[in-house]
Amino acid sequence: MVLECKHVWNHISGYLDGTLDAAVLADVQNHLEHCEICSAILDSTRNILILVADDRVFELPLGFSERLHSRLDEELSGLAPAENPTS
């Protein structure tokens, strides 16, 4: 069976976990061999799982949190609906 990308995306988790049945696994592998987009999604998902499982802690530069919150506040204030000056 030929799978479309949207069907492969639904099986990415099972593919990585090794829980797909043999027929679906073969279809997904066949699709991944020919589809660069789905292969990139698979690689990205695998990388995210590796990063999330990494329990190392990294020290952030001094003042990073304050700069981040300031930038978020600036960005979010730009999303606020404009006030109507005629009201």
N, C-alpha and C positions, 0 to 999 in steps of 0.2 A: 504494500500500500504506500502511496506517495503522500507524505505529510506536508501541509503548509506550515509556514513559519509560526503562525499563531498556535498551531497544535504542538509544535516542538517546544515552544515556550512553556506550555502547560506541563511538559514532561522533564524540564531541566532539573528540577529538584530530585525527582525519582532517578534520573540519569546519574546525577552526582552521588546519590545515596546507594545506587546499585539495586534499586527495588523494582525496576521495570521488568515486566515479563519478557521472555525471549523475543517474541514477535515485535512488540513495541520497541524494544531496545534496538533491534536490527533496523527498523524503520527510522528511528531517531539517528542512529549512527550513519545510515545512508544519507539522510538529509544533511547532517553536519559535515559530511565529506564534500558536499557540493555547495553549501551556503555559507558565505563569509560572514554575513550578518549574524546568523544563529551561532556560528562558531565563536564570534566575538562576544556575544551575550553569554555563552557558556564560559568562556575564559574570564569575563568580568565577574560573573557570579562566583566562580571558583576563587578568584582573587579576593572578593568581598568576604567569603567564608573564611579564608586564611587570615585576613586582617582581623575579623571579629574574634576568631579563636586565639589570636595572639594576645597573651596576657601581660605583655611588657607595658610599662608606663613611661611616657615621655614627658620630660619637664618642658613646659611652655615658657617662652621668653617673658621676662618681666613686663607687665603692663598689657599682655596679650588679651586677657579677658576683658579689660576695660575698653580697649580699642575695638574688640569684637562687638561688645554690647553697644558701644557708641555707633558703630557702623550699622548694626541691625536697626537701631532706633532711627537713624537717618533714612534707611531704605524703607522701613515700615511707615514712617511719616509721609513719605512720598506716595504711598498707596492709599492714604486716607482720602475719602471723597472730598472734592473741592467744595468749599462753601459757596452758596449762591449769594452774591453781593446785592442782589435786588430784593432779597427777602427781609 
